[in-house]
Amino acid sequence: MTERERGAAFVRDADEALRGAYDPPMSLDAYVDRVLENPTAAASGARYLLAAVESQGTREVRERGERLERYRFFDDPYNDGEHAVLGNTAALNAFVDDLRAAAAGRGNDETIVWIDGPTATGKSEFKRCLVNGLREFSKTEEGRRYTVEWNVTGAGAGVGGATGSASLSYGTGGDTGAWYRSPVQTHPLSVFPESVRESIADAVDADAYPIAADVELDPFSREAYDHLESVYRDEGRRDLFSAITDRDHLRVTSYVVDVGTGVGVLHAEDDGTPKERLVGSWMGGMLRELGSRGRKNPQAFSYDGVLSQGNGVATIVEDASQHADLLRRLLNVPDERRVKLDKGIGMDLDTQLIVISNPDLDAELDRHAEREGADPLKALKRRLTRHEFRYLTNRRLEAELLRREVGGEHGVPTVDGVEETSAEGPERGAETDRDPGAAALTIGVRDGKGGVTDREIAPHAIGAAALYAVVTRLDTDDLSADIGLVEKADLYESGAIRRGPDDEELTVDDIAFGDGDGRNGLPVTYVRDVIAELLGADAERSHPDLPVERVITPTDVLDAMADGLADAPVFSRAEVAEFENRKAPVAERVRERQRADVIDAVLADETVPEATVAEYVEHVYAWDADEPVETERGPEEPDALVMKVFETETLGRFDEDDYRGTDPTEAVATFRRERVIRALTRYAWRNRGDAFSVDDVELGEIPELKAVVESNDLADVKRRFPDLDPSEWADPPADTETARAKAATIDRLVDWGYSPASAELTSRAVMRDVRDEWRSLAAADDGGERTWD
């Protein structure tokens, strides 16, 4: 492809991107037909925003251990989740409830939505989601947004008192024959007289939300309308409205909703007088150019204030505490739906007001609280509906957020993890599968010579950082002696935990947790900066063949997070001490995860075939139901020996004393019913729409059964590799069982997403612990052989 052909291809791509985003200009009557067919075309700001949110549907998520319906709109689906709001589903749902009430006109249209929360809790992503979602929704057929354009050519003297050919101008001068769009996205229905607007509203489907029929023309459009009305009234036209709204003078056009066009955003750094920030300012030069002769011609107004830009859909005030002087002025906007440009010149507004702030706005609103009934901010506080964003308390979501912050990954998170990300994760099915905290992350880091060096954040390092951050955000006042911080985090992540294989399942519903979680703790920005600093320097370790100095391990991350607390100015001394104390249980959990990886890798080639497991399950199920087993030879009684061998040799859970011959004792019978049969029963219930058969069971889908048949521990390692010596793991002698086991283990870990370097470091760390444990056991054995020393 030549350079010219490549350029043409890009132009075609641009054409394709814009194709379908706009409707051709239409007449006013054609627009009314569209409204009657699709009332969203004339929806109020709140109703339009609600339609955009609902257009993407919902999905089920788990937060704080509970299942919630979440609107996909806040996953930023149009941008592959780049600015997805992670967590805070309850607050987002409450926000949508506010929109629904306002759209229905149930008295909540006076509400100013207040999104509150500490730094780095997703408030900026919330704003970006709104803007991205509204922009893309407005490009769809369902979400088209409309306004009017004017052209007064051929209708007598110029608008605003100018003589000569008729013209309408805005900004600089007039252009005969030019079309000028309403600068504040006025609703096309505002052109109609009030009585007709009401009739149109009555004709709309009664099941639909009310349409925006109670708005008047904006001052700029009123200037054009009044001029056309004067001209054609003087001509004696009986079809006066038809003449004014003739296609030569008025057309309805669609527009793409964006910042400045349907969405107004007031930033912390924006300055000016209150009126300039809210609606805009008069332009003296334009007043003279338009020959206004002392009157305030609306054509000479800038209309660049946040309410003007946001008219039609939404107005967002960022860092609201920086604009506290405007809050009281915003008070009457939702009540009266009108704002003044100047004396006698006002503008109807249809916009959903949203203010976003850090917790310091609380202090600003309460500064007159001691005056009680005389508090000048009391009316404002009554109209503010607060929705609190908090730090995440779900480890998986926090890990996904960290991957976004550190590595630029993005994707739409699901209830249990990440639906899709831009990097490949491990293929292992047990712990690392679809877990953003368990997967490794490789990042190219530029060095001082202009080159790029790949640095690996090892498996479980992101998860360790996420878990540490989460446990700092959890309240300890509601913990019992049986529940620790890490277990509380587990409950919030999965909704249920089981401490031991024979213990009853504990759910969130079994515990009365308080409401303080997520208000304080380590923000994701702190963790991101810690990891970024680790990425910038090699670790103090080496290996003759592997770049282990370029690997960031979970221990590296946890140590750096704890060590940096004292120097971080955002934490008090009490917080530093408290957060440091919460590191130990997190480190222990991470070691457990790493140990599971390594032991599973050591025993991977020894895994029991699924056919053997299925045979055992089938015999246990038949034994419990007192039914025969279907075999190639026909129905037969469940084989007691098959079950006993599996339980004693494969599982290693029972010994000869737990049986009377091949008959199980009560302990074995309880195990079969509670740990195996109950899992099958739950699976049958979840799939109760179909005829249940053991042959239909996907063993990997039953966590309880999976834990039984796939559990590996050090006893299994001892039994299957009697000559393995963990003290020689770092540099095993050639042609030994240790060397062969290590080589196979490293290969399997690499298959599961580790690099050779991180596999080496992780397996060494695990085997050091194993060596120490076995030495302790050997020392405690009076006279026992120390074969594992």
C-alpha positions in Angstrom: 0.0 0.0 0.0 1.4 3.4 -1.0 1.6 6.4 1.3 -1.3 8.0 -0.6 -3.4 4.8 -0.4 -2.7 4.6 3.4 -3.8 8.2 3.8 -7.0 7.5 1.9 -7.6 4.4 4.0 -7.4 6.6 7.2 -9.9 9.0 5.6 -12.3 6.1 4.9 -11.9 4.9 8.5 -12.8 8.4 9.7 -15.9 8.4 7.4 -16.9 5.1 8.8 -16.4 6.3 12.4 -18.8 9.2 11.8 -21.3 7.4 9.6 -24.5 6.9 11.5 -23.5 9.3 14.3 -25.8 12.1 13.0 -29.2 12.4 11.3 -29.7 14.6 8.3 -31.4 17.9 9.2 -35.2 17.5 9.4 -38.2 19.7 9.6 -40.0 20.4 12.8 -43.0 18.2 11.9 -40.7 15.3 11.1 -39.1 15.7 14.5 -42.5 15.6 16.2 -43.3 12.4 14.4 -40.0 11.0 15.7 -40.8 12.0 19.2 -44.2 10.3 19.0 -42.4 7.2 17.8 -39.5 7.4 20.2 -40.1 9.7 23.2 -36.4 9.6 24.1 -35.8 12.0 21.3 -37.4 14.7 23.5 -36.5 13.3 26.9 -35.6 15.5 29.8 -32.0 15.7 30.8 -32.5 13.2 33.7 -34.6 10.9 31.5 -32.0 11.0 28.7 -29.2 10.2 31.2 -31.3 7.3 32.6 -31.9 6.0 29.1 -28.2 6.0 28.4 -27.4 4.1 31.6 -30.1 1.6 31.0 -29.2 1.0 27.4 -26.2 -1.2 28.3 -28.2 -3.5 30.6 -27.0 -5.0 33.9 -24.8 -7.8 35.1 -24.5 -9.5 38.5 -21.5 -8.7 40.7 -20.4 -9.6 44.2 -19.4 -6.7 46.6 -19.0 -6.9 50.3 -20.0 -10.5 49.9 -23.4 -9.7 48.4 -24.8 -10.2 44.9 -25.9 -7.0 43.3 -27.2 -6.0 39.9 -24.8 -3.5 38.3 -25.4 -1.3 35.3 -22.8 -2.1 32.6 -22.8 1.6 31.6 -20.4 2.2 34.5 -18.0 -0.4 33.1 -17.2 2.1 30.3 -18.0 -0.6 27.7 -17.6 1.8 24.8 -13.9 2.1 25.6 -13.2 -1.5 26.6 -13.4 -0.6 30.3 -10.6 2.0 30.2 -12.4 4.2 32.7 -14.6 1.6 34.3 -15.8 2.5 37.8 -14.6 -0.5 39.9 -16.8 -1.3 42.9 -19.1 1.2 44.6 -22.1 -0.6 42.9 -24.5 0.3 45.7 -23.7 4.0 45.4 -24.1 3.8 41.6 -27.4 2.1 41.8 -28.6 4.8 44.3 -27.5 7.4 41.7 -29.6 5.7 39.0 -32.6 5.5 41.4 -32.3 9.3 41.7 -32.3 9.7 38.0 -35.4 7.4 37.7 -37.3 9.5 40.3 -36.3 12.7 38.6 -37.2 11.4 35.2 -40.7 10.4 36.5 -41.2 13.8 38.0 -41.8 12.4 41.5 -40.6 15.5 43.3 -36.9 14.4 43.0 -36.3 16.7 40.1 -35.2 19.3 42.6 -32.4 17.0 43.8 -28.7 17.9 43.3 -26.8 14.6 43.2 -23.6 14.7 45.3 -20.9 12.1 44.7 -18.6 12.2 47.7 -15.6 10.2 48.8 -11.8 10.3 49.4 -9.2 10.7 46.7 -8.7 7.7 44.4 -12.1 6.1 45.0 -13.3 6.3 41.4 -15.0 9.7 41.2 -13.0 10.8 38.2 -13.8 7.5 36.5 -17.4 8.1 37.2 -17.3 11.5 35.4 -15.4 10.0 32.5 -17.9 7.1 32.3 -20.7 9.6 32.1 -19.1 11.6 29.3 -18.0 8.6 27.4 -21.3 6.8 27.7 -23.4 9.8 26.8 -21.2 10.6 23.8 -21.5 7.1 22.4 -25.2 6.7 23.3 -26.0 9.9 21.4 -24.4 8.4 18.3 -26.9 5.6 18.3 -30.3 5.6 16.6 -32.0 5.1 20.0 -30.0 7.9 21.7 -30.1 10.7 19.1 -30.2 14.2 20.8 -31.7 17.1 18.9 -31.6 20.9 18.9 -32.5 23.7 16.4 -30.7 25.8 13.9 -31.8 29.2 12.5 -31.4 31.1 9.3 -33.2 34.4 8.9 -32.1 35.1 5.3 -34.8 36.7 3.2 -36.9 37.7 6.2 -36.6 41.5 6.2 -34.3 43.7 8.2 -31.3 42.2 10.1 -31.8 40.7 13.5 -30.9 42.9 16.4 -31.5 46.2 14.7 -29.0 46.0 12.0 -30.1 47.2 8.5 -29.5 45.7 5.1 -29.8 42.0 4.3 -31.2 39.9 7.1 -28.6 38.0 9.1 -28.1 36.2 12.3 -24.7 36.1 13.9 -22.9 34.7 16.9 -19.3 35.1 17.7 -18.0 37.3 14.8 -20.2 39.0 12.3 -23.0 37.7 10.2 -22.9 35.5 7.2 -25.8 35.9 4.8 -27.4 32.5 4.3 -25.6 30.9 7.3 -27.2 28.5 9.7 -26.7 29.1 13.5 -27.3 26.5 16.1 -28.8 27.3 19.5 -25.7 27.8 21.7 -27.4 26.0 24.6 -28.9 22.9 22.8 -32.4 24.1 23.2 -35.1 21.4 22.8 -36.9 21.6 19.4 -40.2 21.4 21.2 -39.5 24.8 22.8 -40.3 26.4 19.5 -44.0 25.5 19.9 -46.4 27.6 21.9 -47.0 26.3 25.4 -50.5 24.9 24.7 -49.2 22.9 21.7 -46.3 21.6 23.7 -48.7 20.3 26.3 -50.7 18.6 23.6 -47.6 16.9 22.2 -46.7 15.7 25.6 -50.2 14.3 26.1 -49.9 12.4 22.8 -46.8 10.6 23.9 -47.2 7.0 25.0 -48.6 7.1 28.5 -46.2 4.4 29.7 -43.2 6.6 28.8 -41.5 9.1 31.1 -42.7 12.7 30.7 -40.9 14.5 27.8 -39.2 17.8 28.2 -42.2 20.0 27.1 -42.0 22.7 29.8 -39.0 24.7 28.4 -39.0 28.0 26.5 -36.7 29.0 23.7 -33.2 30.2 24.8 -32.5 33.9 24.4 -30.5 33.5 21.2 -33.2 31.4 19.5 -35.8 33.8 20.8 -34.0 36.7 19.1 -34.3 34.8 15.7 -37.9 33.7 16.4 -39.1 37.2 17.3 -37.5 38.7 14.3 -39.1 36.2 12.0 -42.5 36.6 13.7 -42.3 40.4 13.3 -41.5 40.2 9.7 -44.2 37.7 8.8 -46.8 39.3 11.0 -46.2 42.6 9.3 -46.8 40.7 6.0 -50.2 39.5 7.3 -49.4 35.9 7.1 -52.2 33.8 8.5 -49.9 30.7 8.8 -47.6 32.7 11.0 -46.0 29.7 12.9 -45.5 27.8 9.6 -43.8 30.8 8.1 -41.5 31.2 11.1 -40.6 27.5 11.2 -40.4 27.0 7.5 -37.5 24.7 6.5 -35.7 27.8 5.0 -35.5 29.3 8.5 -35.6 26.5 11.0 -34.3 23.0 10.9 -33.9 20.3 13.6 -30.4 18.8 13.8 -28.9 16.0 15.9 -25.7 16.6 17.9 -23.2 14.4 19.6 -23.4 14.9 23.4 -20.0 15.9 24.7 -18.3 18.2 27.1 -19.4 21.7 26.1 -22.4 20.3 24.1 -25.0 18.8 26.4 -22.5 18.1 29.2 -21.1 21.0 31.3 -18.1 20.4 33.5 -16.8 23.0 35.9 -13.2 22.2 37.0 -11.5 23.2 40.2 -9.2 25.6 38.3 -12.0 27.4 36.5 -12.3 31.0 37.6 -14.4 34.1 36.9 -17.4 35.7 38.5 -20.3 33.4 39.6 -22.3 34.4 36.5 -19.4 33.7 34.2 -18.8 30.3 35.6 -22.5 29.4 35.6 -23.9 30.8 32.3 -21.3 33.0 30.5 -20.5 36.7 29.9 -21.4 39.6 27.7 -19.0 40.5 25.0 -18.7 44.3 24.7 -17.2 44.2 21.2 -20.1 42.1 19.9 -22.7 44.4 21.4 -21.2 47.3 19.4 -20.8 45.2 16.2 -24.4 44.1 16.4 -25.6 47.7 16.7 -27.5 46.9 19.9 -28.1 50.6 20.7 -28.0 50.2 24.5 -29.9 46.9 24.8 -28.4 43.6 25.7 -28.6 41.5 22.5 -28.5 37.8 23.4 -26.3 37.2 20.3 -23.5 39.0 22.2 -23.5 36.6 25.1 -20.8 33.9 25.3 -22.9 31.0 26.6 -19.7 29.3 27.8 -20.8 28.8 31.5 -21.2 25.3 32.9 -25.0 25.4 32.9 -25.1 26.7 29.3 -22.8 23.9 28.2 -24.7 21.3 30.2 -28.2 22.4 29.1 -30.0 19.4 27.7 -28.3 16.6 29.6 -26.0 17.0 32.7 -24.0 19.6 34.6 -21.0 18.4 36.6 -19.2 20.5 39.2 -15.8 18.9 40.0 -14.0 19.5 43.3 -17.2 21.2 44.5 -15.5 22.6 47.6 -13.5 24.9 45.3 -16.7 26.3 44.1 -18.6 26.7 47.4 -19.7 30.2 46.5 -21.7 28.7 43.6 -23.5 26.1 45.5 -26.1 28.5 47.0 -26.5 30.0 43.5 -27.3 26.6 42.1 -30.0 26.1 44.7 -32.8 27.6 42.6 -31.8 26.0 39.4 -33.4 22.6 40.0 -36.4 24.3 41.6 -37.1 26.9 38.9 -35.3 25.4 36.0 -34.3 28.8 34.9 -31.2 31.1 35.2 -30.7 34.8 34.4 -28.2 36.1 31.9 -29.1 39.7 32.8 -32.1 41.8 33.9 -35.1 40.7 32.0 -33.1 38.1 30.1 -33.5 34.5 31.4 -32.9 31.1 30.1 -34.8 27.9 30.8 -32.6 25.0 31.8 -33.1 21.2 31.6 -30.1 19.6 33.1 -29.2 17.0 35.8 -27.0 18.7 38.4 -24.1 16.6 39.8 -21.5 17.8 42.2 -18.4 15.8 42.9 -16.2 16.4 45.9 -13.7 15.1 48.5 -14.8 14.9 52.1 -13.7 18.5 52.7 -17.1 19.7 51.3 -18.6 18.4 54.5 -16.8 21.0 56.5 -17.8 23.7 54.0 -21.5 22.8 54.3 -21.4 22.6 58.1 -19.6 25.9 58.8 -22.9 27.5 59.9 -24.4 24.4 61.5 -24.3 26.0 65.0 -26.8 28.5 63.8 -29.3 25.7 63.3 -32.5 27.2 61.9 -30.6 30.3 60.7 -28.1 28.2 58.7 -27.9 29.8 55.2 -26.9 26.5 53.7 -29.7 24.4 55.2 -31.9 24.6 52.1 -28.9 23.5 49.9 -28.1 20.6 52.2 -31.7 19.4 52.0 -31.5 19.3 48.2 -28.2 17.5 48.0 -28.5 13.7 47.8 -25.3 12.2 48.9 -23.8 9.0 47.4 -20.5 7.9 49.0 -17.7 6.4 47.0 -15.3 4.3 49.1 -12.1 2.4 48.7 -12.5 -1.1 47.3 -12.9 -3.9 49.8 -12.8 -6.7 47.1 -9.3 -8.0 46.5 -10.0 -9.0 43.0 -11.3 -5.6 42.0 -8.4 -3.9 43.7 -6.0 -6.2 41.8 -7.7 -5.2 38.5 -7.5 -1.6 39.5 -3.8 -2.0 40.2 -3.2 -3.7 36.9 -4.8 -0.7 35.2 -2.8 1.8 37.3 0.5 0.1 37.0 0.4 -1.6 33.6 -2.2 0.2 31.7 -4.4 -2.9 31.3 -8.1 -2.5 31.1 -11.1 -4.6 30.7 -14.7 -5.1 32.0 -14.6 -6.8 35.4 -17.0 -9.6 36.2 -18.4 -10.8 39.5 -15.4 -13.1 40.1 -12.6 -11.3 38.3 -11.8 -10.0 34.9 -13.8 -10.7 31.8 -11.0 -9.7 29.4 -7.7 -7.9 29.8 -5.1 -6.8 27.3 -2.5 -9.2 28.7 -2.4 -13.0 28.7 -2.7 -14.6 32.2 -1.8 -18.0 33.4 -3.7 -21.0 32.1 -3.8 -22.8 35.4 -7.3 -23.6 36.5 -7.1 -23.6 40.3 -5.9 -20.3 41.8 -4.5 -18.2 39.1 -7.2 -18.7 36.4 -8.9 -15.5 35.7 -7.5 -13.9 38.9 -5.9 -10.6 38.2 -4.0 -10.7 41.5 -2.5 -14.1 40.8 -1.3 -13.5 37.3 2.1 -12.0 36.4 2.6 -8.7 34.7 5.5 -7.8 32.5 6.3 -4.1 31.9 8.9 -2.5 29.7 10.9 0.1 31.6 13.2 2.6 29.9 16.7 2.8 31.2 19.0 5.7 31.2 20.5 4.7 27.9 17.3 4.9 26.0 16.7 1.2 25.9 13.8 -0.8 27.3 14.2 -3.5 29.9 11.4 -6.0 30.7 10.5 -6.1 34.4 8.3 -8.9 35.7 5.8 -8.4 38.6 5.7 -12.0 39.7 2.5 -14.0 40.1 0.7 -13.1 43.3 2.6 -9.8 43.7 -0.3 -7.7 42.5 -2.7 -9.9 44.6 -0.4 -9.3 47.7 -0.5 -5.6 47.1 -4.3 -5.6 46.6 -4.9 -7.7 49.7 -2.7 -5.5 51.9 -4.5 -2.4 50.6 -7.9 -4.0 51.3 -7.1 -5.1 54.9 -6.0 -1.6 55.8 -9.4 -0.4 54.8 -11.3 -2.8 57.0 -12.8 -1.9 60.4 -11.6 -4.0 63.3 -14.3 -3.0 65.7 -16.8 -5.5 64.2 -14.3 -8.5 64.2 -14.9 -11.4 66.5 -12.3 -13.7 67.9 -13.0 -16.2 65.1 -12.7 -13.8 62.2 -9.4 -12.0 61.2 -8.8 -9.3 58.8 -7.8 -11.6 55.9 -10.9 -13.8 56.5 -13.1 -10.7 56.5 -11.5 -9.8 53.1 -12.2 -13.3 51.9 -15.9 -13.0 52.9 -16.2 -9.7 51.0 -14.6 -11.3 48.0 -16.3 -14.6 47.8 -19.3 -14.3 50.1 -18.4 -17.4 52.0 -15.4 -19.2 53.5 -14.6 -22.6 55.0 -11.7 -22.8 57.4 -11.1 -26.5 57.2 -12.3 -29.3 54.9 -14.8 -30.6 57.6 -15.9 -27.1 58.8 -19.3 -25.6 58.1 -19.4 -22.9 55.5 -19.5 -19.4 56.9 -21.2 -16.6 54.9 -21.5 -12.9 55.2 -25.0 -13.3 56.4 -23.8 -15.1 59.4 -21.9 -12.0 60.7 -23.0 -8.5 61.5 -20.3 -6.4 60.0 -20.4 -2.6 60.6 -20.5 0.2 58.0 -17.0 1.7 58.4 -15.2 -0.4 55.8 -13.6 1.5 52.9 -13.7 5.0 54.3 -10.0 4.9 55.2 -6.9 3.0 54.3 -4.2 2.8 51.7 -5.3 4.5 48.4 -4.5 2.8 45.1 -2.3 5.8 44.2 0.0 5.0 47.1 0.4 1.4 46.1 0.8 2.3 42.4 3.7 4.7 43.3 5.4 2.0 45.5 5.3 -0.5 42.7 6.5 2.1 40.2 9.5 2.8 42.3 10.3 -0.9 42.5 10.1 -1.1 38.7 12.7 1.6 38.4 15.6 -0.3 40.2 17.0 -3.8 40.1 16.6 -5.9 43.2 19.7 -6.9 45.2 19.9 -10.5 44.1 21.5 -12.4 41.3 21.6 -15.8 39.5 24.2 -17.1 37.1 21.6 -17.8 34.3 18.4 -16.0 35.2 17.6 -12.3 35.5 16.1 -12.6 39.0 17.1 -9.0 39.8 14.4 -7.9 37.4 11.7 -9.8 39.2 9.4 -8.0 41.7 8.2 -10.6 44.2 5.2 -10.4 46.5 7.6 -10.0 49.4 9.3 -7.1 47.7 5.9 -5.4 47.3 4.7 -5.9 50.8 8.0 -4.8 52.3 8.1 -1.7 50.2 4.5 -0.8 51.0 5.1 -1.2 54.8 8.5 0.6 54.7 7.1 3.6 52.8 4.3 4.4 55.2 6.3 6.5 57.7 7.6 8.8 54.9 4.1 9.3 53.3 2.7 12.6 54.5 -0.9 11.5 54.1 -0.9 9.0 57.0 -0.9 9.9 60.7 1.5 8.1 63.1 -1.4 6.0 64.4 -2.3 5.0 60.9 1.3 4.1 60.1 1.5 1.8 63.2 -1.8 0.2 62.5 -1.1 -0.4 58.8 2.3 -1.9 59.5 0.7 -4.4 61.9 -1.7 -5.6 59.2 1.1 -6.8 56.9 1.9 -10.1 58.7 -1.4 -11.9 58.0 -1.2 -10.8 54.4 2.3 -12.1 54.0 1.2 -15.4 55.5 -1.7 -15.7 53.0 0.6 -15.0 50.1 3.0 -17.7 51.3 0.1 -20.1 51.3 -0.8 -19.2 47.7 2.8 -19.6 46.6 3.2 -22.9 48.4 0.0 -24.2 46.7 1.4 -23.3 43.3 4.7 -25.0 44.0 3.3 -28.2 45.6 0.7 -28.5 42.8 3.5 -28.1 40.3 5.7 -30.7 42.0 2.8 -33.2 42.0 1.3 -32.2 38.6 2.5 -35.4 36.9 1.0 -37.4 39.8 -2.4 -35.9 39.4 -5.2 -38.5 39.7 -6.9 -39.1 36.3 -10.4 -37.6 36.1 -11.7 -41.0 35.1 -10.6 -42.4 38.4 -12.2 -39.5 40.3 -15.4 -39.9 38.3 -15.5 -43.6 39.1 -15.1 -42.9 42.8 -17.9 -40.2 42.7 -20.2 -42.5 40.9 -19.7 -45.3 43.4 -20.2 -42.9 46.4 -23.3 -41.4 44.9 -24.8 -44.9 44.3 -23.7 -46.0 47.8 -25.5 -43.1 49.4 -28.7 -43.6 47.3 -28.5 -47.4 47.8 -28.7 -47.9 44.1 -26.6 -50.1 41.7 -23.8 -48.7 39.5 -24.2 -49.1 35.8 -21.2 -50.9 34.2 -20.4 -52.5 30.9 -21.5 -55.8 32.5 -24.8 -54.3 33.7 -26.0 -53.0 37.1 -23.7 -53.9 40.0 -23.4 -53.0 43.6 -21.2 -50.0 44.5 -17.6 -51.3 44.9 -16.6 -50.8 48.6 -13.0 -51.6 47.8 -12.8 -49.0 45.0 -14.0 -46.3 47.4 -11.7 -47.4 50.2 -8.6 -47.5 48.0 -9.4 -44.0 46.6 -9.9 -42.6 50.1 -6.8 -44.2 51.7 -4.2 -44.2 48.9 -5.3 -41.5 46.5 -6.6 -39.0 49.0 -4.5 -40.2 51.9 -7.3 -39.1 54.1 -8.1 -42.3 56.0 -6.2 -45.5 57.1 -7.1 -49.1 57.8 -8.5 -48.3 61.2 -11.2 -46.1 59.7 -12.8 -49.2 58.1 -14.3 -52.5 59.2 -12.9 -54.5 56.3 -14.2 -52.4 53.4 -17.2 -51.0 55.3 -16.7 -47.4 56.3 -16.9 -46.2 59.8 -19.1 -43.2 60.7 -16.2 -40.8 60.1 -15.8 -42.0 56.5 -19.5 -42.1 55.9 -19.8 -38.5 57.2 -17.0 -37.4 54.9 -18.7 -39.0 51.9 -22.0 -37.4 52.6 -20.8 -33.9 53.8 -17.9 -33.4 51.4 -18.8 -35.3 48.3 -22.6 -35.9 48.2 -23.4 -32.4 49.4 -21.4 -31.0 46.6 -23.2 -33.2 44.1 -26.6 -32.2 45.6 -25.7 -28.5 45.2 -24.7 -29.0 41.6 -28.0 -30.8 41.0 -29.9 -27.9 42.5 -28.1 -25.3 40.4 -28.9 -27.4 37.3 -32.4 -28.5 38.4 -33.9 -27.6 35.0 -32.3 -30.7 33.5 -32.5 -34.3 34.4 -29.5 -34.9 36.8 -26.9 -37.6 36.2 -23.5 -38.1 37.7 -22.2 -38.4 34.2 -23.2 -34.8 33.6 -21.2 -33.5 36.5 -18.3 -31.1 35.6 -16.0 -31.9 38.5 -14.0 -28.7 38.1 -17.2 -26.7 38.6 -17.8 -28.0 42.1 -15.4 -26.2 44.5 -16.1 -28.5 47.4 -15.4 -31.6 45.4 -12.5 -30.0 43.6 -10.9 -29.2 46.9 -11.2 -32.9 47.9 -9.8 -34.5 44.8 -7.1 -31.9 43.9 -5.8 -31.0 47.3 -2.1 -31.5 47.6 0.0 -31.2 50.7 3.5 -31.9 52.0 2.5 -35.4 53.0 1.7 -36.2 49.3 5.2 -34.8 48.3 6.9 -37.1 50.9 4.9 -40.1 49.9 5.5 -39.7 46.1 9.1 -38.3 46.2 10.8 -40.0 49.2 14.3 -39.0 48.1 13.5 -35.3 47.4 15.7 -33.1 49.7 14.3 -29.5 50.0 17.7 -28.3 51.4 19.3 -29.0 48.1 16.6 -27.3 46.0 18.6 -24.2 45.2 21.4 -26.1 43.5 20.4 -29.9 43.4 23.1 -32.5 42.5 22.7 -33.8 39.0 20.8 -37.0 38.4 18.9 -36.9 41.7 15.2 -37.0 42.4 15.5 -33.4 43.7 17.0 -32.2 40.4 14.4 -34.0 38.3 11.5 -32.8 40.5 12.8 -29.2 40.3 13.2 -29.2 36.6 9.6 -30.5 36.1 8.3 -28.1 38.7 9.9 -25.0 37.0 8.5 -26.1 33.6 5.0 -26.5 35.0 5.2 -23.1 36.8 6.3 -21.5 33.5 3.3 -23.2 31.8 1.1 -21.5 34.5 2.3 -18.0 33.9 5.6 -17.7 35.8 8.8 -16.8 34.0 11.8 -19.1 34.6 13.2 -16.4 36.9 10.1 -15.9 39.0 9.6 -19.7 39.1 13.1 -20.1 40.5 12.6 -17.4 43.2 9.1 -18.7 44.2 10.1 -22.4 44.4 13.2 -21.5 46.4 11.3 -19.5 48.9 8.7 -22.3 49.3 11.3 -25.0 49.6 13.2 -23.0 52.3 10.0 -23.1 54.4 9.5 -26.8 53.7 13.1 -27.5 54.7 12.6 -25.7 58.0 9.3 -27.4 58.7 10.7 -30.8 58.0 13.7 -30.1 60.2 11.4 -29.1 63.0 9.4 -32.3 62.6 12.5 -34.4 62.5 13.8 -32.8 65.6 10.5 -33.3 67.4 10.5 -37.0 66.5 12.3 -38.8 69.4 14.7 -41.1 67.7 13.0 -40.8 64.3 15.2 -40.9 61.2 15.9 -37.5 59.8 15.6 -38.4 56.2 14.5 -34.9 55.3 17.4 -32.9 56.8 
